[in-house]
Amino acid sequence: MENKRFGESGEKRFNEKLTVMGEKEINVKAIFQIIKKRLWLILLITVILTILGDLYNSRPEPQVYAASTRIMIAVNNDMMVTAKAMVREPIVINQVIDNLKLNLSVGQVRSMMRVDSVDTSLITVITVIDSNPNRAADIANETVNVYRNVAADMLNIQGIRLLTAATPDPNSINTTSNTIVYIAFVLGLIIGISLTFLLESLDDSIRNEHDVEQLLGMNMLGAVSRMKRRHITPKLKKSKAAVIRGESIGS
């Protein structure tokens, strides 16, 4: 009976130790050791993602320029929406294409054009985005000229005044930024560290005497250090030589 109780107690203690081993204590030293163990993996993932981000960021892109003209449309609020929508209508864009002899379709010119209001005022900004800064300014200015005539004929709007004409801007609006590279670098660190701790949590191997003590619930009395082959071979040769010299030859 005593042996049975002892066996049950030992099994219970063994199961408790297994549970305690599963609940690993987190401390700064342990975290540092885990990161140090798989530092190569973190660096590898970070370098790969950073290089990919730099390659994506350095891909060649056509330079794009913007030109804006400002006009004032003196109409009431009910007519303002219609007046602004008329700027991008085919009846205006077709005349702009013919006047400037552009090799572009109505859809292409419309996609290049944006019409915005300044807050809630009567001032409207017509912006044209194009790969050629001079052509962008010409399209914006010609759009205003055509639009004034069309609005006067069709909407009977006479109070359209030009405030600022568009001028070519030599500075492109799609300047290269290193934001993607920085994001790729940080993302590489996060993925590398997360993968490191995931692999560590899945690793159930016994690595040191502390794991053995937690698993068995017993204190270790001693440990045999790991011996390398080059340290064992010379001793074996000396032992064989001593045995040979101790043998007697003849009677």
Backbone torsions as a table, in degrees:
resi	resn	phi	psi	omega
1	MET	NA	-42.4	-179.2
2	GLU	-64.0	-40.3	179.3
3	ASN	-64.5	-36.4	179.8
4	LYS	-67.2	-43.2	179.0
5	ARG	-64.8	-38.0	178.8
6	PHE	-63.6	-39.5	179.0
7	GLY	-66.4	-41.7	177.8
8	GLU	-64.8	-39.7	178.8
9	SER	-65.1	-41.7	178.7
10	GLY	-65.2	-38.6	177.9
11	GLU	-66.6	-39.5	178.1
12	LYS	-63.4	-43.6	179.2
13	ARG	-64.8	-35.8	178.5
14	PHE	-64.6	-43.5	178.3
15	ASN	-65.0	-37.9	178.3
16	GLU	-64.7	-38.3	179.3
17	LYS	-66.8	-36.7	177.2
18	LEU	-63.7	-39.4	178.5
19	THR	-65.4	-42.7	179.3
20	VAL	-64.6	-36.5	179.5
21	MET	-66.3	-34.0	178.4
22	GLY	-68.1	-31.2	178.9
23	GLU	-91.8	82.2	-174.7
24	LYS	-74.3	136.6	178.3
25	GLU	-78.1	131.6	-178.3
26	ILE	-96.0	125.1	174.3
27	ASN	-142.8	168.0	-174.0
28	VAL	-64.5	-40.2	-178.5
29	LYS	-64.6	-42.2	179.7
30	ALA	-64.7	-41.1	178.8
31	ILE	-63.4	-41.8	178.9
32	PHE	-62.8	-40.6	179.9
33	GLN	-65.9	-39.4	179.1
34	ILE	-64.2	-44.7	179.2
35	ILE	-65.8	-40.5	-179.9
36	LYS	-64.6	-34.9	-177.8
37	LYS	-64.1	-39.3	-178.0
38	ARG	-119.0	38.3	178.5
39	LEU	-63.5	-33.4	179.7
40	TRP	-62.4	-36.1	179.7
41	LEU	-68.4	-41.9	178.9
42	ILE	-62.6	-45.8	-179.4
43	LEU	-64.9	-39.2	-178.5
44	LEU	-63.7	-47.8	-179.4
45	ILE	-65.2	-40.9	-179.3
46	THR	-64.2	-43.6	-179.5
47	VAL	-65.5	-42.5	-178.7
48	ILE	-63.2	-47.5	-179.3
49	LEU	-67.1	-36.0	178.4
50	THR	-65.6	-40.9	178.3
51	ILE	-65.0	-41.8	178.2
52	LEU	-63.8	-40.6	177.4
53	GLY	-64.2	-38.6	178.7
54	ASP	-68.2	-38.9	177.9
55	LEU	-64.8	-40.7	178.0
56	TYR	-66.4	-38.0	-178.0
57	ASN	-72.2	-28.9	-176.2
58	SER	-94.6	8.1	179.0
59	ARG	-65.7	144.0	-176.7
60	PRO	-68.9	133.9	177.6
61	GLU	-133.5	142.6	177.1
62	PRO	-68.4	141.3	178.1
63	GLN	-73.4	138.3	-178.1
64	VAL	-121.3	137.2	-177.3
65	TYR	-122.9	152.8	-179.0
66	ALA	-123.8	142.5	175.6
67	ALA	-136.0	135.0	-175.2
68	SER	-128.0	143.3	172.9
69	THR	-126.1	145.9	-175.9
70	ARG	-116.3	130.5	178.3
71	ILE	-130.5	161.4	175.7
72	MET	-118.5	123.8	-179.6
73	ILE	-106.3	108.9	-176.2
74	ALA	-87.5	79.3	175.9
75	VAL	-135.3	167.5	177.2
76	ASN	-77.0	172.5	-175.5
77	ASN	-64.5	-31.1	-179.3
78	ASP	-67.2	-33.3	-178.9
79	MET	-90.2	-12.3	-174.1
80	MET	-63.5	-42.0	-178.8
81	VAL	-62.3	-44.9	179.1
82	THR	-65.8	-40.8	-179.7
83	ALA	-63.3	-40.3	179.3
84	LYS	-69.9	-38.4	-179.4
85	ALA	-66.4	-28.7	-178.1
86	MET	-65.3	-23.5	-176.9
87	VAL	-61.6	-36.0	-174.6
88	ARG	-102.8	17.0	179.1
89	GLU	-81.4	151.6	-179.5
90	PRO	-57.0	-30.1	-179.4
91	ILE	-63.4	-28.2	176.2
92	VAL	-87.7	-46.1	-173.9
93	ILE	-66.7	-37.5	179.5
94	ASN	-61.3	-40.7	178.2
95	GLN	-67.3	-37.0	177.4
96	VAL	-63.4	-42.5	179.6
97	ILE	-63.6	-42.3	-180.0
98	ASP	-68.2	-41.5	-177.8
99	ASN	-67.3	-38.5	-178.7
100	LEU	-93.3	-4.0	-179.2
101	LYS	54.9	52.0	-179.2
102	LEU	-85.0	141.2	175.7
103	ASN	-92.8	54.3	-177.1
104	LEU	-134.3	154.6	176.9
105	SER	-88.5	169.4	178.2
106	VAL	-62.7	-40.6	179.7
107	GLY	-63.8	-38.7	178.6
108	GLN	-65.8	-44.6	179.8
109	VAL	-66.2	-39.1	179.3
110	ARG	-63.7	-38.9	179.0
111	SER	-68.5	-22.3	178.6
112	MET	-83.3	-12.6	-170.2
113	MET	-108.8	141.8	176.5
114	ARG	-135.9	137.5	-179.2
115	VAL	-120.6	122.2	-177.2
116	ASP	-132.4	150.4	174.3
117	SER	-98.4	147.9	176.0
118	VAL	-88.3	102.4	-176.1
119	ASP	53.7	-127.1	-179.9
120	THR	-111.7	22.3	-177.0
121	SER	-85.9	-179.5	177.8
122	LEU	-84.7	-3.0	-177.2
123	ILE	-81.1	131.2	179.8
124	THR	-122.1	136.8	179.8
125	VAL	-109.7	124.3	176.2
126	ILE	-106.2	116.9	-176.9
127	THR	-115.1	134.2	177.8
128	VAL	-120.8	131.3	-179.8
129	ILE	-113.0	126.8	-176.9
130	ASP	-151.8	162.6	177.8
131	SER	-77.0	-11.7	177.8
132	ASN	-116.1	115.7	-176.3
133	PRO	-62.9	-35.3	179.8
134	ASN	-68.6	-41.9	179.6
135	ARG	-67.8	-35.3	177.4
136	ALA	-61.0	-43.6	179.1
137	ALA	-67.2	-39.6	179.9
138	ASP	-64.3	-42.1	-179.9
139	ILE	-64.5	-41.6	-179.6
140	ALA	-63.7	-45.6	-178.8
141	ASN	-68.5	-41.3	-179.9
142	GLU	-68.1	-33.3	176.7
143	THR	-60.5	-40.1	178.9
144	VAL	-65.1	-43.1	-179.4
145	ASN	-62.4	-45.2	-179.5
146	VAL	-69.6	-40.7	-176.9
147	TYR	-63.6	-37.8	179.6
148	ARG	-61.1	-41.0	-179.8
149	ASN	-71.2	-42.8	-179.2
150	VAL	-65.8	-43.6	179.9
151	ALA	-64.0	-35.4	179.0
152	ALA	-69.8	-37.8	-178.6
153	ASP	-76.6	-42.7	-171.3
154	MET	-95.0	-35.3	-176.5
155	LEU	-109.6	-3.1	-178.8
156	ASN	57.0	38.9	177.6
157	ILE	-99.3	112.0	-178.6
158	GLN	-101.7	-15.9	-173.4
159	GLY	-93.4	51.4	176.2
160	ILE	-104.3	117.7	-176.8
161	ARG	-121.1	138.6	177.2
162	LEU	-82.5	122.5	178.7
163	LEU	-95.3	-47.6	-178.5
164	THR	-142.4	125.0	176.9
165	ALA	-80.8	153.8	179.7
166	ALA	-76.9	141.2	176.6
167	THR	-126.7	147.2	180.0
168	PRO	-62.8	133.2	177.7
169	ASP	-111.1	115.5	-177.1
170	PRO	-72.5	-9.5	-178.4
171	ASN	-91.5	122.6	180.0
172	SER	-72.5	155.4	-178.5
173	ILE	-94.8	-6.3	179.3
174	ASN	-111.6	59.0	177.9
175	THR	-68.7	148.2	-178.0
176	THR	-72.8	134.8	178.0
177	SER	-125.1	149.4	179.8
178	ASN	-93.2	15.2	-178.0
179	THR	-61.1	-40.9	-179.1
180	ILE	-62.9	-38.1	179.0
181	VAL	-64.9	-43.3	178.9
182	TYR	-64.2	-41.0	178.5
183	ILE	-63.8	-42.0	178.8
184	ALA	-63.7	-38.0	178.5
185	PHE	-63.8	-48.8	179.7
186	VAL	-64.7	-40.4	178.9
187	LEU	-63.8	-37.6	176.8
188	GLY	-63.3	-41.6	176.7
189	LEU	-62.8	-44.3	-178.6
190	ILE	-63.4	-46.1	-179.4
191	ILE	-66.3	-41.9	-180.0
192	GLY	-62.5	-46.7	179.9
193	ILE	-66.9	-40.9	179.2
194	SER	-63.2	-43.2	178.6
195	LEU	-65.1	-35.6	178.6
196	THR	-62.0	-47.9	-179.6
197	PHE	-70.6	-29.5	176.3
198	LEU	-66.7	-45.6	178.0
199	LEU	-64.0	-36.1	178.9
200	GLU	-67.1	-38.7	179.8
201	SER	-69.5	-26.7	179.0
202	LEU	-86.4	-8.9	-178.2
203	ASP	-87.9	109.1	-179.7
204	ASP	-103.2	11.9	-178.5
205	SER	-71.4	153.9	178.1
206	ILE	-90.0	119.5	-172.7
207	ARG	-107.9	-23.0	-177.3
208	ASN	-151.4	176.6	-177.1
209	GLU	-66.6	-25.2	178.7
210	HIS	-66.1	-37.2	177.0
211	ASP	-66.8	-37.2	178.9
212	VAL	-65.0	-43.2	179.3
213	GLU	-62.8	-41.4	178.3
214	GLN	-67.7	-34.9	-178.0
215	LEU	-73.0	-43.7	-175.5
216	LEU	-94.8	-17.1	-177.4
217	GLY	69.5	31.0	-177.3
218	MET	-132.3	147.5	177.1
219	ASN	-85.3	137.2	179.5
220	MET	-81.0	136.0	178.4
221	LEU	-88.3	-24.4	-179.5
222	GLY	-173.5	172.4	-179.0
223	ALA	-144.6	144.9	177.8
224	VAL	-95.0	120.4	-179.7
225	SER	-69.6	152.2	-179.6
226	ARG	-71.1	129.0	-178.2
227	MET	-108.7	137.0	179.3
228	LYS	-90.4	155.0	-174.5
229	ARG	-62.5	-35.1	-177.4
230	ARG	-69.9	-20.2	177.0
231	HIS	-83.9	-24.0	-178.4
232	ILE	-86.3	-38.3	-174.1
233	THR	-58.1	-46.5	179.7
234	PRO	-61.4	-35.4	179.9
235	LYS	-67.9	-38.8	178.2
236	LEU	-64.9	-39.0	179.3
237	LYS	-65.4	-40.2	179.0
238	LYS	-64.6	-38.2	-179.9
239	SER	-66.1	-42.3	178.5
240	LYS	-64.0	-39.6	179.9
241	ALA	-65.0	-38.1	-179.9
242	ALA	-67.1	-38.2	179.3
243	VAL	-66.5	-41.1	-178.9
244	ILE	-64.3	-42.0	-178.9
245	ARG	-68.7	-23.5	-178.6
246	GLY	-82.3	-12.9	179.7
247	GLU	-77.4	145.6	177.4
248	SER	-101.2	141.2	-178.1
249	ILE	-109.5	130.1	-179.9
250	GLY	87.3	-175.5	-178.5
251	SER	-97.2	NA	NA
